[in-house]
Amino acid sequence: MKQLLLLGVSLIAVSACAMQQQPAPPLAATGFAAGSATNTTRAFDGYYGNAVARNVNPGCPDFVTGQNLTIRNGLATFQAAAPATGTGIPATGTLNFQGYVNPQGGLAMVSQTGGQTFQGQIDPNFVVTGRAAGPNCLYDASWTRIQAF
């Protein structure tokens, strides 16, 4: 009888421990997006164009302007191409940024390497302005929404 009681108590203890485990948070589209999928909004969704990027540090490569930023279901994505030499950018020369827009229009994005970030704000006229930072270079960038979803 004591063995049966000990077995029952052990099963209850194991079950209680298993129920306390938290489920893994849902991943972003590719698993590296900055921000929060649960604290986002679709109010800023759309295509953003008319990109302007200004190099802040002397000696850093200029990025091609005109690259679009897309926000869909609150998830912002942007791809930038630049020379890989001395920039900390992967050998492909391409950086893929992702991040969520918060309800106040704040946008934080991170690259797939994690070494480059973007911090910005979307204003009431749907203009995104912010700064991209990497290991060696800083860029001021802006986009204007050209089409809403």
HELIX and SHEET records of a PDB file:
HELIX    1   1 LYS A    2  GLN A   20  1                                  19    
SHEET    1   A 9 GLY A  46  ASN A  55  0                                        
SHEET    2   A 9 LEU A  69  ARG A  72 -1                                        
SHEET    3   A 9 LEU A  75  ALA A  81 -1                                        
SHEET    4   A 9 THR A  94  TYR A 100 -1                                        
SHEET    5   A 9 GLY A 106  SER A 111 -1                                        
SHEET    6   A 9 THR A 117  ILE A 122 -1                                        
SHEET    7   A 9 VAL A 127  ALA A 133 -1                                        
SHEET    8   A 9 LEU A 138  ALA A 148 -1                                        
SHEET    9   A 9 GLY A  46  ASN A  55 -1                                        
END                                                                             
